Amino acid sequence: MISEFKRFGLTKKQRQLTGMLQIIGATGLVLGLFHSWIGLFASGGLAVLMVLGFGVRLKIKDSFLQAIPSFVFILINGYLFYVFLRLI
């Protein structure tokens, strides 16, 4: 993963921040099973994080095939955001 972030042109701090945000988001999704508003913020935050990741992939001119995982996670988190929004 470290080599990927170097390829993306991102710093160690950005890599650490990304990891922390992913862990917080995943924890928020689990907590969202009990408190919908937490799931709403977690899924929205993860969707934004994946949009940024997809943008980085496009910026460094990765193929769409290489960028598909981030795009799929955008769709999944967008759907979860919609579900949590309807539960509130």
N, C-alpha and C positions, 0 to 999 in steps of 0.2 A: 504494500500500500504506500509506503514511503516513496518508492520509485515512481509510482503513479502521480503523486502530488508534485514531485519534482518535475515530471513531464508536463503537468498542468501549469507549471510556473507559479505554484503556491508555496508559501513559507511554512515553516514548522508550526508557527503559531496558528496559521489558518487551518492546518491539518488537525491540530489539537482542538481548535474551536469546533471544527466540523464534527469530529468524533464526539465531543461533549454534547453538541446539539442533537446528534443522532441518538445518543443514549437517553438524554432528557426526553426527546420525542417518543422513543419507544416506551419509556416508562409512563409517559403521559397517555399513550394509547391504552396501556393496560389499566391505568387508573380511570380512563374514560369508560371502562365497563361499569364502574360504580358511580362516576360523576361525569355526566355528558359534557359539561362545559370544559373540563380538562381535556377530554378527547377531542373536542372541537379545536382548541388551541394547538394541541399536539399535532393533529392531522394537518391543520393549516400551516403550521410551522414546518413540518416535514415536506409538505407539498412545495412551499417556497424554497426550501433547501434543495429539493430535487430540480426545481426550475433553474436555480442557479448552477447546479451541477450539469444540467443539460446544456445550459448556455456556455459553460466552460468547455464542454466537449465540442460544441460547434465552433467556438473561438479558436481552439487549437486544431481545428479541421479534422477531427475524428470522423470516421464514416458514420452514417446513420445506424448501421448495424452495431457499432461500438457504443452508440449513445442510447440504444433501445432500453437497457435496464433502467436508466434514470427516467426515461419517458414513461415506462410502465409504472414506476413508483409515483410519478406525478399523477397518473390516472387512479391508482389505488388510493393514494392519500386524498385526492380530490373527491373520490367517492365516499371515503370515510368522513371527510369534512361535511359532505352533504347529509350523510346519515346522522351524524352527531347534531347537525343544525336542526334537522327535523325532530330530534328527540328533546330539544330544549323548548 
